[in-house]
């Protein structure tokens, strides 16, 4: 039986620091996920519509997901600083590139990124741009070992991006970038019963049916959200119909999920722009 523990971290934070629940974290505070062997953590950043986050592994290994645009570089740096991250081993790009060369180069230089993992569609562009780095692509159904017992797999790819699965034998997270009818048919043939958490796509044209929800049967959902953008109503209806716990970056701020061998924990950290917003 899969076990889930959802922590209201703000309560713990209040007891420790004596601050009001829901207040933003101090600028200089650091969030330590304490990832040990056979564990991993995935964090989702509330950076507008950019589906950005990090994967943290043992020995302070960090993978940055889709975190490079000129406009959002300062926000990205702020959130990485809050997690105490000064170097990143790998940049994982799941969406078709809408990046300026300067942004891609800057993030690689700032965080000493050693390698880039990308979809096959964009491999040639990045390989030519950053010839000094190790650039490799994940083809469909291709798996890559990240750490002891932890791997990542490209489950499906279309013109709008790559859907990948990360996890261990005990716990798995499915990151959906986009999902059309063809992609859903592919996923319905894949063994996804071990998926605990799903990051659903922002793309309102994504094809997500009741059959797909039944096939997944996830416990927890994460939605990348802008406060000024409405989410897909049909998707929300399905999430609530299947009693899935849902977290929104537009409401919860930083969302971190730590996966251990016997359980996983959902931690949320408000960000200043949200706590200062007036009704």
N, C-alpha and C positions, 0 to 999 in steps of 0.2 A: 504494500500500500504506500502510495506516495504521501509524504507528509509536508505540509506547508506551514511556516510560521510567518505571520505578517506582523512586523513590529511597528508600532507608532513611535518612531524614533524621537519625534519632538517631545514626547512625554519624558523619555529618558534624558534627553538634552535639558529639559526644564529642571529635572531633579538634580542634575549635575551642576548646571550653571546658574540656576535660580532665575532664568529668564522666562518671559511669558511664552506659552506654547504658541507656535505659529510664527514667532519672530524669525527674521532671517539670520542665517549664520554670520558671525563676524567675518569681515573681509579676510583676516589673516588666519582663520581657523583651518585646520586640515582634517579631512575625513580619511580615516585609515580603515580599509576593508579587511585587513589582516588575513589575506589569502594564503592558505597553507597548501601543502601537497594534496593533490586530488581534488582541489577546489578551484572555482573560478567565480568572477563577479562581472556583471554587465551593468553599466550605467548609461542612462539616457539623458542627454543634455537638452534643456529647454531653449534651444536656439532657433526660434521662429519655425520656419518650415523645413529647415535643414535637418535631415535624419542623422544626427550626430551622436556619438557616444564613445565609450571605451570598454574594452575587455581587459580585465586584470587577471593575471595568472600568478603562480608561485614565483618566488625570487624576484619580485617587483617587475615582472615582465608586463608590458602594456601594449595593447593594440588599439590604435585610434580608428574609429569608424566614421567615414565621410565628414571629416572635420575641417575642410579647407575652402573657405571663400574669403575674398578680400573684405567684404562688409562685416563678417562675423568673426574675424580673427581675434579681436580684443575679448569678445565674449568667451570664445574657446579657451584662450589663455587664462582667463579668470577662473573658469571651472576646473581646468587641469591643475591650476595652482591650489585650489581648494582640496584636491585629492593628493596634493603633495607630489605631483608628477613633473619631473624635470627632464626626463628622457623617455622616448618611445621607441620600441623596437620595430614595429610594423604599422604601416598605414593600410587599412582595408577600405577599398572604394567599391561600393555596391551599386551606385547609380551612374548612369551615363554622365560623362564629364561635362560640367558646366563651370569649369574652373579657369581662372587666369593663371598663366605660367608663374607669375610672381608669387601668388598665394601658395601654390604647390611647392615651389622652391623654398619659400619662407618657412613653412611648417616643418619641412624636412631638415632644414638647417637649424632651426630653433630647438628642436627636440631630438636632434641627432638620430633621426630615423634611418634605420639600416636597410629596410626592405619594404617593398610595396606589393600588396596582394590585391588583385584586380580581376574583373571579369574579362573574358577573352576579347570582347568587343572593343575594349579600350587599351588593350595590352600594347599595341604598337606605338600609340601616341605617347603613353607614359614612358615606355622603354626608351624612345628616342629623346624625350625631354630630360629624363634623369638617368643618363647612361652610366653614371657612377654608382648607382644603387642597384641592388638586386631586385628585379621586377619579375614576378611570376603570376600566372593566372590560374584560377580555379575553373576548370571545365565542368560542365554539368555532370553530376554524380561523382565528382572527384572529391576525395577527402584529404585533409592535411592535419597531421598531428601537431598540436600546439604545445602540449606539456604532458606530464604523466597522466595518462587516462583521459585527456581532454583533446577533442578534435573538432574541426570545422568542416562542413560539407556544403558544396553548392548543389542545392536541390532543383533549382530551376532558374532560367535566365531568359528575359525577353528584352525588347528595345528600351524598356523603362528601368531595368535594373535586375539585380540578382537576389534571389531568396536563399538564405543560408541557414543551416542548422548548426548550433554549437552546443557541446555538452559532453557528458560522460555516460557511462552505462546507467547511472542512477537518475540523472536530471538532464533535461534538454530545453533549450530556448530556440524558438523558430523566429527568425527575422524576415518578415515579409516586406519587400520593397514595392512590389506590384503583383497583381494577380489577375490574369485574364482567363477566359474559358478554357483555353488550352492548358494553361498553367494549373488550373484547378484539377483538370482531369489527370495531369501528371501527379500532383500531390495526393490524389485519392488512391493512387496505386502504391504509394510509399508508406512504409510502416511508421506512423507518427503518433502512435498511442502513448509513447513515452514523453511527449512534449508537455512540459509544465506551464511554460510561459510563451505567449505569442505577442510579438510586436506587429500590429496590423498596419497596413499601408495607408498613407495619407491620400493616395490617388482615389478620387471618388468614382472612377470608372472601373476600379478593381472588382472582380467577380467573386463574391463571397456568399455562398449559399448555405442553407440549413444542413445540407448533406456534408458540406465541408466542415462545419462546426461539429457535427456528430462524429465525423472521422477524427478530428483533432481532439475533441473533448478536453480543452485546456482548463487549467485552474485560474490562471491569471492573464490579463491582457494589458498591454501598454499602448497608448496612443500618443503620437507626436502631435501637439496641438498648439495653435496660436489662439490667444484669447479672443481675437477678433474674427476668427474663422470658424464656421459651423462644421461639425463633423457629420459624416454620413449617418442619417437617421436609421436606415435599414441595418447598418452595421451595429449601431448601438442597441437596437431592438434585439438582434441576435445575441449580443453579448449578455444582455440582461435576462433574456429568455433561458439561456443556458447557465445561469447563475455563475457567471465568470466575474471574479474580482477585477475591476478595471482601474487603471491609473493613467492620469493625463498630465503630460509635462506642463500644459498651460495652467493647471490647478495645483499640482503637487510639487512642481519645481524639478529639482534633481531627483531622479528615481534610480536607485541602486538595488540590484538583486544579487545576493550572494548565494552561491550553490555549494553546499557541503555534501558529504556522502549520504547523510540520512535525512536532510531537510534543506529547504531554501528559505531565505528571509528577504522581505521587501522593505527597503528603507527609503523614506522620503525626506528631502531637505528643502524647505521653502527658500526661494530666492528673493532678493530685496525688491525687485520690480513688482513682484506679485503681492508681497505683504504691504507695499505702500499704495497699491491701487485702491482708489476710492469707489464707493458704490454709486 
